[in-house]
Amino acid sequence: MATPRQTNPLALAVLVLLYERPMHPYEMSTTLRERRKEDSIKLNYGSLYSVVASLQKSGLIEARETLREGNRPERTIYAITEPGKARMTDWLSELVSVPKKEFTNFEAALSLMGALDPQEVLRLLELRLRALEMQRTAGEAVKASAPPNFPRIFMIEYDFTSALLDAEIAFVRSLVTDLRTKEFGGFRLWQRMSELRAGDLSSEDASAILREEFPDELSWTEDGRTS
């Protein structure tokens, strides 16, 4: 019987840890935190137990033994199975080699930000820019805290996130500049749309005004509608 296909990155992290050596869930959690993997993989103790149970049910890991130390609760040691090793290799290889579309919240917000007043969008983007710059400073501090000659393989995800962060900072900074100077394409139309929405006009009346005031900007629509 084929094993169910896992998609949770935390499940992959568990397989990789157990590929190193058998562990109990608490050790998995502490190891991931010691390695700061929670910065790149969503981690909480409750979801970890659910992932372990799912992997065991799928036959990708198995319970090796149960230990009790003093008055502590019993801890089950898990080990990866041969199907688990094959699944880990295939899954990790696919993630490394095949780019996939990822739908981010910021991308969704950008596609819908026309619903807000442009001056409000400018204010919000300025807040985002400051937050991004703080994130970059924090990330640089993490990298600087690594021991001398620390192998890059153990922090390669920080190189990736730093590159993404730098790209987003550059994009947001450019967008902020365009909005401040009103060089953003369609800014006047957007501003007028916002003004009309704030009034008591019907959508039909507002559209008629926009078609009259911005015939060139709205010529690409079938009938000049903006919604």
Beta strands, then each sheet from edge to edge (+ up, - down):
strand 1: 61-67
strand 2: 75-80
sheet 1: 1+ 2-
end
